[in-house]
Amino acid sequence: MNGSLTTLVHEGIVLLTSTGGPLIAALLVAGLAVGIFQATTQINDPAIGFLPRLGVAVGGAWLMGGWVLERFASYFASALQRMSQL
């Protein structure tokens, strides 16, 4: 019993990292690009730092949303099926 719960938790963590990783990487790249732009132009307006990152977050969620939802739905269906057998 304990082994199967540990397997479910492990698969859930792997799912979270595999689905959230690309979005976080895109946000890190956008933040680095904005930081370099602000450092070179010496423009320190908070909106210039926030709006591109917001755009990347919204765009990434829009582009990857269906794929992430499909992965989570299949994981939850599989997890519920395996939990009912415990």
N, C-alpha and C positions, 0 to 999 in steps of 0.2 A: 504494500500500500504506500509506504513512504517513498519508494523508488519512483512510482508513477507520478506522484505529486511533484517530486523534485524534477522529473522530466518535463512536466507541464510548465513549471516555473522557468526552467531553463529555456524551453522553446519560446515562452512568452518574452523573455529578456532578449533572446536572439531576434525575435520578430520586431520588438521595439527598436533595437539598434539598426536593423536592416532597413526599416521603413523610415525612421527618423534621421538616420545618418546622412543621406543625400541632401535633405533640406537643411540640416545644420551646417553641412559643408558649404552649401550655396550661400547661406547667411554669413559664414565666416569669410568667404571670398568677397562678398559684397561689402562687408564691414572693413576688410583690409583695403579694398579699392577706394571706399569713401574716405578712410583715414589717410591714405596716400594723397588723394585729391585735396583734402583739407589741409594737409601739411604743406603741399607744394604751393597752393594758392593762398594760404593763410586766411581762408574764410572759415570762421568758427561758428557759423549759424547752426543751431541745433536741428532746424528743419532739414538742412542739407545732409546731415548725418542720419536722420530718422526716416525720411521719405524713401530713399532708395532701398533701405533694408526692409521697410514695410512692403514695398512693391515686390521685392524678391520673395518675401514670406507668402504674400497673397498669391503671386504667380506660381510659386512652387506648390502650394497647397492646392491650387486649381489644377495644375498639370498632373500632379501625383495623387490627387484625391481618390480617383476611382481605383487605382492600383492598390493604394493603402487600404481602402475600405474592403476591397476583395480579399486581401491577405488577412485582415483582422476577422472578417466574417468566417472565412474558412478555418482559421485558428479557433475561434470561439465555438463553432459547430463541432469541430473535432474534440475540443476540450470538454464540452458538455457531454458528448457521447462517451468519452473515456471516463468522465467522473460518474456517469450513471452506472458504469460497470464496476465501480469500486465497492 
